[in-house]
Amino acid sequence: MDTIEIIGLVAASLTTSAFVPQVYKTWKTKSTRDISFTMYGAFLVGTILWLYYGIRHESLAIILANAITGILVVCMLLLKLRHK
């Protein structure tokens, strides 16, 4: 694995893990009042497009980051729908 891919994996880990505290807090408090459904919906579309891009370019960092981020975003959207 080359240095640039390692940098990509570190960056992917940091940006993706940034979503975990928000998902956890929302799950624990069941408070979604301040969560924008539109923003997370648009973010999900962007994440799916980045995932496709990563697959086409065979970039492990982009694939992993966007697959995991996509799952976290879907969790947030489901929590938003569940706890209106």
Order of alpha helices (4+ residues) and beta strands (2+ residues): alpha-alpha-alpha-alpha
